[in-house]
Amino acid sequence: MGTWIDISQRLDDKVAVWPGDTPFSYKVNWSKEESGSVNVGQINMSIHTGTHIDAPFHFDDDGKRVIDLDLDLYMGNARVIHLPNKTSIGVDELANIDLQDVTRLLIRTDAWKDRSVFPQTIPHIQPELAAYLSEHGVRLIGLDLPSVDPLDSKELSAHHELADHGIHILEGLVLDGIEPGNYELAALPLPLVEADGSPVRAVLKKSP
Ligand SMILES: N[C@@H](CC(=O)c1ccccc1NC=O)C(=O)O
C-alpha cells in the first residue's frame, strides 16, 4: 500500500499572503483555563492563502460557490507533469505530453522557490490552453503557484477561459520533489456555502 504524500502548504503566521490580503492567524480564543475544560481556537485567513481551490464566484459574480462544486473533481486519478523554467504554459509546452485519460492535471513548475514570500512573477497559464485541455478531458488543473494568471492581471483571462471550458482550479500546491507520473489525488474543499474558494488539504498517492 502506498502512503499519502502531503502536497499542502503549512498554515501558520509564516505562510505567504496575496499582497494586501488578510494575514493568517490562529489563536486560542477561549483557553482551557477560562473554559474549565477545553482550548477553543479561531482562525482568520483569506481563502486564497496556502493550498486552496477557486470557485467560479471568485472571478464571476454569477459563478458557482464552493458548495455547488462537484466533489468528484477533487478526488481521483491525477497526472503530475514537470515544466520548470517556463515564462508561461500553453499548448506548445504540453505538446509532448500524452493527456489521454487525464482528468486532473497537476503542473509542477518549481517557480515559487521561497513559499514564505509571495512571488514577484510566476509562469502563467495561456488562456488558449483551456480549450486544448478540455478537448482532452481535463476537468481540474492544479499548480504549485498562487494563480493561473499573471499576478497583476485584472482580466483573469486564464481563470475565465478555464471556467468556460469546465476546468476547475487548484492553487498553491507543494510539488517539490514529486516525480512526474500517475497518482491518486484528494484535495477536498470545505462545505462553505457562500464562499469563493476554500482551503484544502491536498494529498497524493502514487498509482501502481
Ligand atoms: N485570482 C487569483 C487571486 C487573486 O487575484 C487575489 C487573491 C487574494 C487577494 C487579492 C487577489 N487579487 C487581486 O487583488 C487566483 O485565485 O488565482
The ligand as an SDF file (V2000), in Angstrom:
LIG
                    3D

 17 17  0  0  0  0  0  0  0  0999 V2000
   -7.2990   35.4100   -8.9250 N   0  0  0  0  0  0  0  0  0  0  0  0
   -6.2040   34.9580   -8.1000 C   0  0  0  0  0  0  0  0  0  0  0  0
   -6.2650   35.5220   -6.7260 C   0  0  0  0  0  0  0  0  0  0  0  0
   -6.3940   36.9780   -6.6930 C   0  0  0  0  0  0  0  0  0  0  0  0
   -6.4660   37.6370   -7.6910 O   0  0  0  0  0  0  0  0  0  0  0  0
   -6.3890   37.5820   -5.3560 C   0  0  0  0  0  0  0  0  0  0  0  0
   -6.3760   36.7950   -4.2250 C   0  0  0  0  0  0  0  0  0  0  0  0
   -6.3990   37.3640   -2.9690 C   0  0  0  0  0  0  0  0  0  0  0  0
   -6.4070   38.7310   -2.8400 C   0  0  0  0  0  0  0  0  0  0  0  0
   -6.4030   39.5320   -3.9500 C   0  0  0  0  0  0  0  0  0  0  0  0
   -6.4020   38.9540   -5.2290 C   0  0  0  0  0  0  0  0  0  0  0  0
   -6.4070   39.6650   -6.3920 N   0  0  0  0  0  0  0  0  0  0  0  0
   -6.4010   40.9770   -6.6310 C   0  0  0  0  0  0  0  0  0  0  0  0
   -6.2970   41.8620   -5.8960 O   0  0  0  0  0  0  0  0  0  0  0  0
   -6.2870   33.4690   -8.0340 C   0  0  0  0  0  0  0  0  0  0  0  0
   -7.0110   32.9540   -7.2100 O   0  0  0  0  0  0  0  0  0  0  0  0
   -5.6620   32.8120   -8.8220 O   0  0  0  0  0  0  0  0  0  0  0  0
  1  2  1  0
  2  3  1  0
  2 15  1  0
  3  4  1  0
  4  5  2  0
  4  6  1  0
  6  7  1  0
  6 11  2  0
  7  8  2  0
  8  9  1  0
  9 10  2  0
 10 11  1  0
 11 12  1  0
 12 13  1  0
 13 14  2  0
 15 16  2  0
 15 17  1  0
M  END
$$$$
